[in-house]
Amino acid sequence: MVTYGYSCHRCGNFDVRLPIGTAPVEYVCPDCAAVARRVYSSPALSVPSKLLKGLHEQEEQSRESPSVVSGPPPTRCGSASVHPAIASLPRP
Ligand SMILES: [Zn+2]
């Protein structure tokens, strides 16, 4: 469903939700039953944040030329704490 805008010469603008591609050029105003003309407006697009834009660029670069991984990623010293119960688990 897409929101289409119409303008009634008596009541002003109103929106109608219709399946995509089915919006007629004229629509009956729900308030006064007059013929309203379709109004075209810009789509509701948004500008992505720098973080999201960076993640998209990183994902596209990885898709074109994925990096070769030969081991687990390096751990950050002191940032990851290991639960003390893990030390008591049996080892192979
Ligand atoms: Zn109207």
PDB file of the backbone (N, CA, C, O) and the ligand in Angstrom, with CONECT records:
HET     ZN  A 101       1
ATOM      1  N   MET A   1       0.850  -1.178   0.000  1.00  0.00           N
ATOM      2  CA  MET A   1       0.000   0.000   0.000  1.00  0.00           C
ATOM      3  C   MET A   1       0.894   1.240   0.000  1.00  0.00           C
ATOM      4  O   MET A   1       1.925   1.288   0.671  1.00  0.00           O
ATOM      5  N   VAL A   2       0.474   2.222  -0.760  1.00  0.00           N
ATOM      6  CA  VAL A   2       1.222   3.460  -0.890  1.00  0.00           C
ATOM      7  C   VAL A   2       0.266   4.619  -0.587  1.00  0.00           C
ATOM      8  O   VAL A   2      -0.928   4.552  -0.878  1.00  0.00           O
ATOM      9  N   THR A   3       0.815   5.666  -0.004  1.00  0.00           N
ATOM     10  CA  THR A   3       0.016   6.844   0.299  1.00  0.00           C
ATOM     11  C   THR A   3       0.085   7.815  -0.871  1.00  0.00           C
ATOM     12  O   THR A   3       1.168   8.252  -1.259  1.00  0.00           O
ATOM     13  N   TYR A   4      -1.067   8.149  -1.429  1.00  0.00           N
ATOM     14  CA  TYR A   4      -1.163   9.103  -2.526  1.00  0.00           C
ATOM     15  C   TYR A   4      -1.872  10.355  -2.021  1.00  0.00           C
ATOM     16  O   TYR A   4      -2.809  10.284  -1.225  1.00  0.00           O
ATOM     17  N   GLY A   5      -1.402  11.497  -2.502  1.00  0.00           N
ATOM     18  CA  GLY A   5      -1.983  12.760  -2.085  1.00  0.00           C
ATOM     19  C   GLY A   5      -2.946  13.304  -3.120  1.00  0.00           C
ATOM     20  O   GLY A   5      -2.713  13.203  -4.324  1.00  0.00           O
ATOM     21  N   TYR A   6      -4.038  13.884  -2.630  1.00  0.00           N
ATOM     22  CA  TYR A   6      -5.040  14.516  -3.506  1.00  0.00           C
ATOM     23  C   TYR A   6      -5.377  15.876  -2.939  1.00  0.00           C
ATOM     24  O   TYR A   6      -5.243  16.123  -1.741  1.00  0.00           O
ATOM     25  N   SER A   7      -5.817  16.752  -3.822  1.00  0.00           N
ATOM     26  CA  SER A   7      -6.176  18.100  -3.404  1.00  0.00           C
ATOM     27  C   SER A   7      -7.595  18.410  -3.843  1.00  0.00           C
ATOM     28  O   SER A   7      -7.904  18.409  -5.034  1.00  0.00           O
ATOM     29  N   CYS A   8      -8.449  18.674  -2.873  1.00  0.00           N
ATOM     30  CA  CYS A   8      -9.827  19.062  -3.141  1.00  0.00           C
ATOM     31  C   CYS A   8      -9.888  20.594  -3.160  1.00  0.00           C
ATOM     32  O   CYS A   8      -9.311  21.238  -2.284  1.00  0.00           O
ATOM     33  N   HIS A   9     -10.563  21.177  -4.125  1.00  0.00           N
ATOM     34  CA  HIS A   9     -10.616  22.640  -4.220  1.00  0.00           C
ATOM     35  C   HIS A   9     -11.442  23.253  -3.097  1.00  0.00           C
ATOM     36  O   HIS A   9     -11.343  24.454  -2.845  1.00  0.00           O
ATOM     37  N   ARG A  10     -12.250  22.453  -2.422  1.00  0.00           N
ATOM     38  CA  ARG A  10     -13.054  22.964  -1.301  1.00  0.00           C
ATOM     39  C   ARG A  10     -12.407  22.676   0.060  1.00  0.00           C
ATOM     40  O   ARG A  10     -12.359  23.549   0.927  1.00  0.00           O
ATOM     41  N   CYS A  11     -11.910  21.442   0.239  1.00  0.00           N
ATOM     42  CA  CYS A  11     -11.460  20.996   1.570  1.00  0.00           C
ATOM     43  C   CYS A  11      -9.947  21.032   1.746  1.00  0.00           C
ATOM     44  O   CYS A  11      -9.463  21.033   2.878  1.00  0.00           O
ATOM     45  N   GLY A  12      -9.204  21.060   0.668  1.00  0.00           N
ATOM     46  CA  GLY A  12      -7.752  21.045   0.796  1.00  0.00           C
ATOM     47  C   GLY A  12      -7.179  19.670   0.489  1.00  0.00           C
ATOM     48  O   GLY A  12      -7.793  18.862  -0.208  1.00  0.00           O
ATOM     49  N   ASN A  13      -5.996  19.423   1.020  1.00  0.00           N
ATOM     50  CA  ASN A  13      -5.288  18.175   0.705  1.00  0.00           C
ATOM     51  C   ASN A  13      -5.716  17.041   1.621  1.00  0.00           C
ATOM     52  O   ASN A  13      -6.060  17.256   2.784  1.00  0.00           O
ATOM     53  N   PHE A  14      -5.690  15.838   1.082  1.00  0.00           N
ATOM     54  CA  PHE A  14      -5.933  14.634   1.872  1.00  0.00           C
ATOM     55  C   PHE A  14      -5.162  13.485   1.248  1.00  0.00           C
ATOM     56  O   PHE A  14      -4.808  13.527   0.070  1.00  0.00           O
ATOM     57  N   ASP A  15      -4.908  12.473   2.037  1.00  0.00           N
ATOM     58  CA  ASP A  15      -4.144  11.303   1.602  1.00  0.00           C
ATOM     59  C   ASP A  15      -5.047  10.085   1.478  1.00  0.00           C
ATOM     60  O   ASP A  15      -6.026   9.932   2.209  1.00  0.00           O
ATOM     61  N   VAL A  16      -4.692   9.227   0.533  1.00  0.00           N
ATOM     62  CA  VAL A  16      -5.415   7.974   0.318  1.00  0.00           C
ATOM     63  C   VAL A  16      -4.389   6.861   0.201  1.00  0.00           C
ATOM     64  O   VAL A  16      -3.402   7.005  -0.521  1.00  0.00           O
ATOM     65  N   ARG A  17      -4.608   5.747   0.902  1.00  0.00           N
ATOM     66  CA  ARG A  17      -3.709   4.593   0.802  1.00  0.00           C
ATOM     67  C   ARG A  17      -4.312   3.581  -0.177  1.00  0.00           C
ATOM     68  O   ARG A  17      -5.416   3.071   0.016  1.00  0.00           O
ATOM     69  N   LEU A  18      -3.541   3.314  -1.232  1.00  0.00           N
ATOM     70  CA  LEU A  18      -3.995   2.419  -2.299  1.00  0.00           C
ATOM     71  C   LEU A  18      -2.849   1.480  -2.672  1.00  0.00           C
ATOM     72  O   LEU A  18      -1.690   1.776  -2.384  1.00  0.00           O
ATOM     73  N   PRO A  19      -3.161   0.351  -3.309  1.00  0.00           N
ATOM     74  CA  PRO A  19      -2.080  -0.504  -3.814  1.00  0.00           C
ATOM     75  C   PRO A  19      -1.222   0.260  -4.821  1.00  0.00           C
ATOM     76  O   PRO A  19      -1.714   1.127  -5.542  1.00  0.00           O
ATOM     77  N   ILE A  20       0.042  -0.069  -4.858  1.00  0.00           N
ATOM     78  CA  ILE A  20       0.975   0.659  -5.718  1.00  0.00           C
ATOM     79  C   ILE A  20       0.560   0.548  -7.183  1.00  0.00           C
ATOM     80  O   ILE A  20       0.205  -0.530  -7.660  1.00  0.00           O
ATOM     81  N   GLY A  21       0.609   1.663  -7.878  1.00  0.00           N
ATOM     82  CA  GLY A  21       0.273   1.712  -9.295  1.00  0.00           C
ATOM     83  C   GLY A  21      -1.201   1.803  -9.596  1.00  0.00           C
ATOM     84  O   GLY A  21      -1.585   1.749 -10.765  1.00  0.00           O
ATOM     85  N   THR A  22      -2.046   1.940  -8.587  1.00  0.00           N
ATOM     86  CA  THR A  22      -3.495   1.962  -8.829  1.00  0.00           C
ATOM     87  C   THR A  22      -4.106   3.332  -8.571  1.00  0.00           C
ATOM     88  O   THR A  22      -5.330   3.465  -8.599  1.00  0.00           O
ATOM     89  N   ALA A  23      -3.295   4.349  -8.320  1.00  0.00           N
ATOM     90  CA  ALA A  23      -3.838   5.661  -7.983  1.00  0.00           C
ATOM     91  C   ALA A  23      -4.410   6.328  -9.231  1.00  0.00           C
ATOM     92  O   ALA A  23      -3.693   6.514 -10.214  1.00  0.00           O
ATOM     93  N   PRO A  24      -5.682   6.687  -9.203  1.00  0.00           N
ATOM     94  CA  PRO A  24      -6.250   7.404 -10.347  1.00  0.00           C
ATOM     95  C   PRO A  24      -5.835   8.873 -10.306  1.00  0.00           C
ATOM     96  O   PRO A  24      -5.402   9.373  -9.268  1.00  0.00           O
ATOM     97  N   VAL A  25      -5.968   9.552 -11.429  1.00  0.00           N
ATOM     98  CA  VAL A  25      -5.618  10.979 -11.501  1.00  0.00           C
ATOM     99  C   VAL A  25      -6.604  11.803 -10.671  1.00  0.00           C
ATOM    100  O   VAL A  25      -6.233  12.812 -10.071  1.00  0.00           O
ATOM    101  N   GLU A  26      -7.846  11.365 -10.645  1.00  0.00           N
ATOM    102  CA  GLU A  26      -8.863  12.062  -9.857  1.00  0.00           C
ATOM    103  C   GLU A  26      -9.464  11.092  -8.850  1.00  0.00           C
ATOM    104  O   GLU A  26      -9.581   9.895  -9.112  1.00  0.00           O
ATOM    105  N   TYR A  27      -9.849  11.636  -7.679  1.00  0.00           N
ATOM    106  CA  TYR A  27     -10.405  10.806  -6.611  1.00  0.00           C
ATOM    107  C   TYR A  27     -11.530  11.592  -5.944  1.00  0.00           C
ATOM    108  O   TYR A  27     -11.464  12.818  -5.852  1.00  0.00           O
ATOM    109  N   VAL A  28     -12.539  10.906  -5.491  1.00  0.00           N
ATOM    110  CA  VAL A  28     -13.672  11.584  -4.858  1.00  0.00           C
ATOM    111  C   VAL A  28     -13.281  11.976  -3.431  1.00  0.00           C
ATOM    112  O   VAL A  28     -12.819  11.146  -2.649  1.00  0.00           O
ATOM    113  N   CYS A  29     -13.476  13.246  -3.113  1.00  0.00           N
ATOM    114  CA  CYS A  29     -13.137  13.753  -1.779  1.00  0.00           C
ATOM    115  C   CYS A  29     -14.035  13.066  -0.741  1.00  0.00           C
ATOM    116  O   CYS A  29     -15.251  13.015  -0.920  1.00  0.00           O
ATOM    117  N   PRO A  30     -13.450  12.541   0.338  1.00  0.00           N
ATOM    118  CA  PRO A  30     -14.268  11.845   1.345  1.00  0.00           C
ATOM    119  C   PRO A  30     -15.148  12.796   2.160  1.00  0.00           C
ATOM    120  O   PRO A  30     -16.092  12.344   2.808  1.00  0.00           O
ATOM    121  N   ASP A  31     -14.863  14.095   2.143  1.00  0.00           N
ATOM    122  CA  ASP A  31     -15.652  15.043   2.943  1.00  0.00           C
ATOM    123  C   ASP A  31     -16.808  15.660   2.172  1.00  0.00           C
ATOM    124  O   ASP A  31     -17.932  15.715   2.672  1.00  0.00           O
ATOM    125  N   CYS A  32     -16.535  16.129   0.940  1.00  0.00           N
ATOM    126  CA  CYS A  32     -17.584  16.853   0.210  1.00  0.00           C
ATOM    127  C   CYS A  32     -18.000  16.150  -1.088  1.00  0.00           C
ATOM    128  O   CYS A  32     -18.896  16.628  -1.782  1.00  0.00           O
ATOM    129  N   ALA A  33     -17.380  15.053  -1.416  1.00  0.00           N
ATOM    130  CA  ALA A  33     -17.696  14.253  -2.604  1.00  0.00           C
ATOM    131  C   ALA A  33     -17.377  14.969  -3.911  1.00  0.00           C
ATOM    132  O   ALA A  33     -17.849  14.558  -4.971  1.00  0.00           O
ATOM    133  N   ALA A  34     -16.585  16.032  -3.847  1.00  0.00           N
ATOM    134  CA  ALA A  34     -16.142  16.707  -5.071  1.00  0.00           C
ATOM    135  C   ALA A  34     -14.958  15.928  -5.665  1.00  0.00           C
ATOM    136  O   ALA A  34     -14.336  15.105  -4.994  1.00  0.00           O
ATOM    137  N   VAL A  35     -14.673  16.206  -6.910  1.00  0.00           N
ATOM    138  CA  VAL A  35     -13.551  15.546  -7.572  1.00  0.00           C
ATOM    139  C   VAL A  35     -12.256  16.233  -7.149  1.00  0.00           C
ATOM    140  O   VAL A  35     -12.122  17.451  -7.274  1.00  0.00           O
ATOM    141  N   ALA A  36     -11.313  15.454  -6.652  1.00  0.00           N
ATOM    142  CA  ALA A  36     -10.024  15.986  -6.219  1.00  0.00           C
ATOM    143  C   ALA A  36      -8.944  15.515  -7.181  1.00  0.00           C
ATOM    144  O   ALA A  36      -8.985  14.390  -7.680  1.00  0.00           O
ATOM    145  N   ARG A  37      -7.982  16.388  -7.433  1.00  0.00           N
ATOM    146  CA  ARG A  37      -6.883  16.083  -8.349  1.00  0.00           C
ATOM    147  C   ARG A  37      -5.710  15.516  -7.554  1.00  0.00           C
ATOM    148  O   ARG A  37      -5.472  15.889  -6.405  1.00  0.00           O
ATOM    149  N   ARG A  38      -4.998  14.620  -8.188  1.00  0.00           N
ATOM    150  CA  ARG A  38      -3.832  14.015  -7.545  1.00  0.00           C
ATOM    151  C   ARG A  38      -2.716  15.045  -7.419  1.00  0.00           C
ATOM    152  O   ARG A  38      -2.502  15.848  -8.328  1.00  0.00           O
ATOM    153  N   VAL A  39      -2.011  15.024  -6.300  1.00  0.00           N
ATOM    154  CA  VAL A  39      -0.889  15.914  -6.027  1.00  0.00           C
ATOM    155  C   VAL A  39       0.369  15.054  -5.934  1.00  0.00           C
ATOM    156  O   VAL A  39       0.403  14.047  -5.228  1.00  0.00           O
ATOM    157  N   TYR A  40       1.389  15.473  -6.656  1.00  0.00           N
ATOM    158  CA  TYR A  40       2.651  14.733  -6.639  1.00  0.00           C
ATOM    159  C   TYR A  40       3.613  15.428  -5.688  1.00  0.00           C
ATOM    160  O   TYR A  40       3.749  16.652  -5.706  1.00  0.00           O
ATOM    161  N   SER A  41       4.271  14.638  -4.864  1.00  0.00           N
ATOM    162  CA  SER A  41       5.230  15.192  -3.914  1.00  0.00           C
ATOM    163  C   SER A  41       6.481  14.314  -3.917  1.00  0.00           C
ATOM    164  O   SER A  41       6.503  13.228  -4.495  1.00  0.00           O
ATOM    165  N   SER A  42       7.505  14.815  -3.262  1.00  0.00           N
ATOM    166  CA  SER A  42       8.760  14.059  -3.211  1.00  0.00           C
ATOM    167  C   SER A  42       8.592  12.851  -2.305  1.00  0.00           C
ATOM    168  O   SER A  42       7.834  12.908  -1.336  1.00  0.00           O
ATOM    169  N   PRO A  43       9.290  11.751  -2.605  1.00  0.00           N
ATOM    170  CA  PRO A  43       9.194  10.574  -1.758  1.00  0.00           C
ATOM    171  C   PRO A  43       9.857  10.839  -0.410  1.00  0.00           C
ATOM    172  O   PRO A  43      10.734  11.696  -0.297  1.00  0.00           O
ATOM    173  N   ALA A  44       9.440  10.116   0.584  1.00  0.00           N
ATOM    174  CA  ALA A  44       9.986  10.274   1.934  1.00  0.00           C
ATOM    175  C   ALA A  44      11.288   9.497   2.044  1.00  0.00           C
ATOM    176  O   ALA A  44      11.324   8.376   2.552  1.00  0.00           O
ATOM    177  N   LEU A  45      12.345  10.112   1.561  1.00  0.00           N
ATOM    178  CA  LEU A  45      13.665   9.491   1.649  1.00  0.00           C
ATOM    179  C   LEU A  45      14.419  10.123   2.803  1.00  0.00           C
ATOM    180  O   LEU A  45      14.171  11.276   3.155  1.00  0.00           O
ATOM    181  N   SER A  46      15.329   9.382   3.386  1.00  0.00           N
ATOM    182  CA  SER A  46      16.126   9.919   4.482  1.00  0.00           C
ATOM    183  C   SER A  46      17.603   9.752   4.162  1.00  0.00           C
ATOM    184  O   SER A  46      17.997   8.886   3.381  1.00  0.00           O
ATOM    185  N   VAL A  47      18.399  10.593   4.777  1.00  0.00           N
ATOM    186  CA  VAL A  47      19.847  10.518   4.608  1.00  0.00           C
ATOM    187  C   VAL A  47      20.393   9.625   5.712  1.00  0.00           C
ATOM    188  O   VAL A  47      20.128   9.869   6.890  1.00  0.00           O
ATOM    189  N   PRO A  48      21.159   8.583   5.348  1.00  0.00           N
ATOM    190  CA  PRO A  48      21.663   7.690   6.394  1.00  0.00           C
ATOM    191  C   PRO A  48      22.723   8.380   7.245  1.00  0.00           C
ATOM    192  O   PRO A  48      23.393   9.305   6.787  1.00  0.00           O
ATOM    193  N   SER A  49      22.868   7.928   8.475  1.00  0.00           N
ATOM    194  CA  SER A  49      23.878   8.477   9.368  1.00  0.00           C
ATOM    195  C   SER A  49      25.265   8.052   8.885  1.00  0.00           C
ATOM    196  O   SER A  49      25.396   7.162   8.045  1.00  0.00           O
ATOM    197  N   LYS A  50      26.308   8.709   9.434  1.00  0.00           N
ATOM    198  CA  LYS A  50      27.673   8.372   9.038  1.00  0.00           C
ATOM    199  C   LYS A  50      27.985   6.924   9.387  1.00  0.00           C
ATOM    200  O   LYS A  50      28.645   6.226   8.617  1.00  0.00           O
ATOM    201  N   LEU A  51      27.514   6.471  10.541  1.00  0.00           N
ATOM    202  CA  LEU A  51      27.768   5.089  10.954  1.00  0.00           C
ATOM    203  C   LEU A  51      27.126   4.110   9.984  1.00  0.00           C
ATOM    204  O   LEU A  51      27.768   3.151   9.554  1.00  0.00           O
ATOM    205  N   LEU A  52      25.868   4.342   9.635  1.00  0.00           N
ATOM    206  CA  LEU A  52      25.168   3.444   8.719  1.00  0.00           C
ATOM    207  C   LEU A  52      25.791   3.486   7.330  1.00  0.00           C
ATOM    208  O   LEU A  52      25.913   2.455   6.669  1.00  0.00           O
ATOM    209  N   LYS A  53      26.190   4.692   6.882  1.00  0.00           N
ATOM    210  CA  LYS A  53      26.827   4.824   5.576  1.00  0.00           C
ATOM    211  C   LYS A  53      28.148   4.063   5.548  1.00  0.00           C
ATOM    212  O   LYS A  53      28.466   3.409   4.555  1.00  0.00           O
ATOM    213  N   GLY A  54      28.928   4.145   6.644  1.00  0.00           N
ATOM    214  CA  GLY A  54      30.194   3.422   6.734  1.00  0.00           C
ATOM    215  C   GLY A  54      29.987   1.920   6.713  1.00  0.00           C
ATOM    216  O   GLY A  54      30.753   1.189   6.085  1.00  0.00           O
ATOM    217  N   LEU A  55      28.949   1.458   7.401  1.00  0.00           N
ATOM    218  CA  LEU A  55      28.667   0.020   7.421  1.00  0.00           C
ATOM    219  C   LEU A  55      28.249  -0.478   6.039  1.00  0.00           C
ATOM    220  O   LEU A  55      28.623  -1.578   5.633  1.00  0.00           O
ATOM    221  N   HIS A  56      27.465   0.342   5.310  1.00  0.00           N
ATOM    222  CA  HIS A  56      27.081  -0.047   3.950  1.00  0.00           C
ATOM    223  C   HIS A  56      28.303  -0.127   3.038  1.00  0.00           C
ATOM    224  O   HIS A  56      28.424  -1.060   2.244  1.00  0.00           O
ATOM    225  N   GLU A  57      29.206   0.845   3.150  1.00  0.00           N
ATOM    226  CA  GLU A  57      30.415   0.836   2.322  1.00  0.00           C
ATOM    227  C   GLU A  57      31.294  -0.362   2.656  1.00  0.00           C
ATOM    228  O   GLU A  57      31.864  -0.994   1.766  1.00  0.00           O
ATOM    229  N   GLN A  58      31.398  -0.670   3.950  1.00  0.00           N
ATOM    230  CA  GLN A  58      32.200  -1.821   4.380  1.00  0.00           C
ATOM    231  C   GLN A  58      31.588  -3.120   3.852  1.00  0.00           C
ATOM    232  O   GLN A  58      32.315  -4.014   3.419  1.00  0.00           O
ATOM    233  N   GLU A  59      30.280  -3.228   3.885  1.00  0.00           N
ATOM    234  CA  GLU A  59      29.605  -4.428   3.402  1.00  0.00           C
ATOM    235  C   GLU A  59      29.786  -4.582   1.898  1.00  0.00           C
ATOM    236  O   GLU A  59      30.012  -5.691   1.412  1.00  0.00           O
ATOM    237  N   GLU A  60      29.689  -3.474   1.151  1.00  0.00           N
ATOM    238  CA  GLU A  60      29.871  -3.549  -0.301  1.00  0.00           C
ATOM    239  C   GLU A  60      31.308  -3.905  -0.662  1.00  0.00           C
ATOM    240  O   GLU A  60      31.539  -4.671  -1.597  1.00  0.00           O
ATOM    241  N   GLN A  61      32.276  -3.356   0.072  1.00  0.00           N
ATOM    242  CA  GLN A  61      33.676  -3.682  -0.182  1.00  0.00           C
ATOM    243  C   GLN A  61      33.936  -5.153   0.129  1.00  0.00           C
ATOM    244  O   GLN A  61      34.672  -5.817  -0.601  1.00  0.00           O
ATOM    245  N   SER A  62      33.350  -5.659   1.186  1.00  0.00           N
ATOM    246  CA  SER A  62      33.521  -7.058   1.555  1.00  0.00           C
ATOM    247  C   SER A  62      32.890  -7.979   0.514  1.00  0.00           C
ATOM    248  O   SER A  62      33.375  -9.086   0.281  1.00  0.00           O
ATOM    249  N   ARG A  63      31.812  -7.517  -0.105  1.00  0.00           N
ATOM    250  CA  ARG A  63      31.148  -8.322  -1.126  1.00  0.00           C
ATOM    251  C   ARG A  63      32.015  -8.440  -2.369  1.00  0.00           C
ATOM    252  O   ARG A  63      32.074  -9.502  -2.988  1.00  0.00           O
ATOM    253  N   GLU A  64      32.691  -7.353  -2.738  1.00  0.00           N
ATOM    254  CA  GLU A  64      33.524  -7.351  -3.938  1.00  0.00           C
ATOM    255  C   GLU A  64      34.858  -8.053  -3.717  1.00  0.00           C
ATOM    256  O   GLU A  64      35.312  -8.799  -4.585  1.00  0.00           O
ATOM    257  N   SER A  65      35.478  -7.831  -2.594  1.00  0.00           N
ATOM    258  CA  SER A  65      36.787  -8.430  -2.319  1.00  0.00           C
ATOM    259  C   SER A  65      36.852  -8.806  -0.841  1.00  0.00           C
ATOM    260  O   SER A  65      37.381  -8.050  -0.026  1.00  0.00           O
ATOM    261  N   PRO A  66      36.314  -9.978  -0.497  1.00  0.00           N
ATOM    262  CA  PRO A  66      36.314 -10.383   0.916  1.00  0.00           C
ATOM    263  C   PRO A  66      37.736 -10.636   1.403  1.00  0.00           C
ATOM    264  O   PRO A  66      38.581 -11.145   0.667  1.00  0.00           O
ATOM    265  N   SER A  67      37.978 -10.275   2.641  1.00  0.00           N
ATOM    266  CA  SER A  67      39.309 -10.493   3.214  1.00  0.00           C
ATOM    267  C   SER A  67      39.472 -11.966   3.585  1.00  0.00           C
ATOM    268  O   SER A  67      38.515 -12.640   3.967  1.00  0.00           O
ATOM    269  N   VAL A  68      40.718 -12.448   3.462  1.00  0.00           N
ATOM    270  CA  VAL A  68      41.029 -13.836   3.788  1.00  0.00           C
ATOM    271  C   VAL A  68      41.324 -13.917   5.275  1.00  0.00           C
ATOM    272  O   VAL A  68      42.135 -13.154   5.799  1.00  0.00           O
ATOM    273  N   VAL A  69      40.668 -14.837   5.945  1.00  0.00           N
ATOM    274  CA  VAL A  69      40.833 -14.985   7.382  1.00  0.00           C
ATOM    275  C   VAL A  69      41.616 -16.261   7.645  1.00  0.00           C
ATOM    276  O   VAL A  69      41.259 -17.331   7.151  1.00  0.00           O
ATOM    277  N   SER A  70      42.705 -16.143   8.437  1.00  0.00           N
ATOM    278  CA  SER A  70      43.520 -17.318   8.751  1.00  0.00           C
ATOM    279  C   SER A  70      43.421 -17.708  10.218  1.00  0.00           C
ATOM    280  O   SER A  70      44.074 -18.658  10.651  1.00  0.00           O
ATOM    281  N   GLY A  71      42.623 -16.999  10.975  1.00  0.00           N
ATOM    282  CA  GLY A  71      42.481 -17.331  12.387  1.00  0.00           C
ATOM    283  C   GLY A  71      41.410 -16.482  13.023  1.00  0.00           C
ATOM    284  O   GLY A  71      40.786 -15.653  12.361  1.00  0.00           O
ATOM    285  N   PRO A  72      41.197 -16.689  14.305  1.00  0.00           N
ATOM    286  CA  PRO A  72      40.181 -15.891  14.987  1.00  0.00           C
ATOM    287  C   PRO A  72      40.627 -14.443  15.099  1.00  0.00           C
ATOM    288  O   PRO A  72      41.824 -14.161  15.071  1.00  0.00           O
ATOM    289  N   PRO A  73      39.685 -13.530  15.223  1.00  0.00           N
ATOM    290  CA  PRO A  73      40.058 -12.121  15.350  1.00  0.00           C
ATOM    291  C   PRO A  73      40.814 -11.890  16.652  1.00  0.00           C
ATOM    292  O   PRO A  73      40.577 -12.585  17.640  1.00  0.00           O
ATOM    293  N   PRO A  74      41.720 -10.922  16.657  1.00  0.00           N
ATOM    294  CA  PRO A  74      42.474 -10.658  17.882  1.00  0.00           C
ATOM    295  C   PRO A  74      41.557 -10.143  18.979  1.00  0.00           C
ATOM    296  O   PRO A  74      40.597  -9.415  18.728  1.00  0.00           O
ATOM    297  N   THR A  75      41.879 -10.542  20.198  1.00  0.00           N
ATOM    298  CA  THR A  75      41.075 -10.083  21.331  1.00  0.00           C
ATOM    299  C   THR A  75      41.663  -8.789  21.864  1.00  0.00           C
ATOM    300  O   THR A  75      42.867  -8.544  21.781  1.00  0.00           O
ATOM    301  N   ARG A  76      40.795  -7.985  22.404  1.00  0.00           N
ATOM    302  CA  ARG A  76      41.251  -6.738  23.009  1.00  0.00           C
ATOM    303  C   ARG A  76      41.684  -7.025  24.437  1.00  0.00           C
ATOM    304  O   ARG A  76      40.946  -7.651  25.198  1.00  0.00           O
ATOM    305  N   CYS A  77      42.866  -6.575  24.801  1.00  0.00           N
ATOM    306  CA  CYS A  77      43.399  -6.827  26.140  1.00  0.00           C
ATOM    307  C   CYS A  77      42.548  -6.107  27.182  1.00  0.00           C
ATOM    308  O   CYS A  77      42.325  -4.899  27.100  1.00  0.00           O
ATOM    309  N   GLY A  78      42.091  -6.860  28.138  1.00  0.00           N
ATOM    310  CA  GLY A  78      41.373  -6.281  29.255  1.00  0.00           C
ATOM    311  C   GLY A  78      39.920  -5.948  28.993  1.00  0.00           C
ATOM    312  O   GLY A  78      39.199  -5.609  29.932  1.00  0.00           O
ATOM    313  N   SER A  79      39.465  -6.031  27.765  1.00  0.00           N
ATOM    314  CA  SER A  79      38.081  -5.659  27.505  1.00  0.00           C
ATOM    315  C   SER A  79      37.128  -6.836  27.687  1.00  0.00           C
ATOM    316  O   SER A  79      35.973  -6.652  28.071  1.00  0.00           O
ATOM    317  N   ALA A  80      37.608  -8.031  27.413  1.00  0.00           N
ATOM    318  CA  ALA A  80      36.744  -9.197  27.554  1.00  0.00           C
ATOM    319  C   ALA A  80      37.073  -9.920  28.856  1.00  0.00           C
ATOM    320  O   ALA A  80      38.208 -10.346  29.069  1.00  0.00           O
ATOM    321  N   SER A  81      36.103 -10.049  29.698  1.00  0.00           N
ATOM    322  CA  SER A  81      36.318 -10.782  30.936  1.00  0.00           C
ATOM    323  C   SER A  81      35.810 -12.206  30.748  1.00  0.00           C
ATOM    324  O   SER A  81      34.752 -12.433  30.161  1.00  0.00           O
ATOM    325  N   VAL A  82      36.569 -13.139  31.246  1.00  0.00           N
ATOM    326  CA  VAL A  82      36.209 -14.539  31.144  1.00  0.00           C
ATOM    327  C   VAL A  82      35.533 -14.944  32.440  1.00  0.00           C
ATOM    328  O   VAL A  82      36.008 -14.635  33.533  1.00  0.00           O
ATOM    329  N   HIS A  83      34.423 -15.637  32.297  1.00  0.00           N
ATOM    330  CA  HIS A  83      33.687 -16.085  33.477  1.00  0.00           C
ATOM    331  C   HIS A  83      34.542 -17.093  34.236  1.00  0.00           C
ATOM    332  O   HIS A  83      35.129 -17.971  33.605  1.00  0.00           O
ATOM    333  N   PRO A  84      34.638 -17.008  35.561  1.00  0.00           N
ATOM    334  CA  PRO A  84      35.521 -17.907  36.330  1.00  0.00           C
ATOM    335  C   PRO A  84      35.133 -19.379  36.212  1.00  0.00           C
ATOM    336  O   PRO A  84      35.980 -20.249  36.414  1.00  0.00           O
ATOM    337  N   ALA A  85      33.885 -19.676  35.894  1.00  0.00           N
ATOM    338  CA  ALA A  85      33.466 -21.077  35.785  1.00  0.00           C
ATOM    339  C   ALA A  85      34.059 -21.740  34.550  1.00  0.00           C
ATOM    340  O   ALA A  85      34.126 -22.967  34.484  1.00  0.00           O
ATOM    341  N   ILE A  86      34.491 -20.949  33.567  1.00  0.00           N
ATOM    342  CA  ILE A  86      35.059 -21.521  32.356  1.00  0.00           C
ATOM    343  C   ILE A  86      36.385 -22.219  32.671  1.00  0.00           C
ATOM    344  O   ILE A  86      36.719 -23.219  32.035  1.00  0.00           O
ATOM    345  N   ALA A  87      37.138 -21.709  33.636  1.00  0.00           N
ATOM    346  CA  ALA A  87      38.435 -22.319  33.989  1.00  0.00           C
ATOM    347  C   ALA A  87      38.246 -23.707  34.585  1.00  0.00           C
ATOM    348  O   ALA A  87      39.154 -24.534  34.505  1.00  0.00           O
ATOM    349  N   SER A  88      37.101 -23.978  35.174  1.00  0.00           N
ATOM    350  CA  SER A  88      36.897 -25.293  35.801  1.00  0.00           C
ATOM    351  C   SER A  88      36.337 -26.331  34.831  1.00  0.00           C
ATOM    352  O   SER A  88      36.141 -27.483  35.218  1.00  0.00           O
ATOM    353  N   LEU A  89      36.077 -25.953  33.586  1.00  0.00           N
ATOM    354  CA  LEU A  89      35.551 -26.905  32.618  1.00  0.00           C
ATOM    355  C   LEU A  89      36.635 -27.899  32.212  1.00  0.00           C
ATOM    356  O   LEU A  89      37.809 -27.534  32.170  1.00  0.00           O
ATOM    357  N   PRO A  90      36.273 -29.140  31.915  1.00  0.00           N
ATOM    358  CA  PRO A  90      37.285 -30.149  31.526  1.00  0.00           C
ATOM    359  C   PRO A  90      37.917 -29.777  30.171  1.00  0.00           C
ATOM    360  O   PRO A  90      37.254 -29.261  29.272  1.00  0.00           O
ATOM    361  N   ARG A  91      39.177 -30.049  30.069  1.00  0.00           N
ATOM    362  CA  ARG A  91      39.939 -29.765  28.847  1.00  0.00           C
ATOM    363  C   ARG A  91      40.226 -31.074  28.128  1.00  0.00           C
ATOM    364  O   ARG A  91      40.330 -32.118  28.772  1.00  0.00           O
ATOM    365  N   PRO A  92      40.353 -31.038  26.823  1.00  0.00           N
ATOM    366  CA  PRO A  92      40.645 -32.282  26.083  1.00  0.00           C
ATOM    367  C   PRO A  92      42.070 -32.747  26.323  1.00  0.00           C
ATOM    368  O   PRO A  92      42.484 -33.772  25.782  1.00  0.00           O
TER     369      PRO A  92
HETATM  370 ZN    ZN A 101     -13.639  18.131  -0.502  1.00  0.00          ZN2+
END
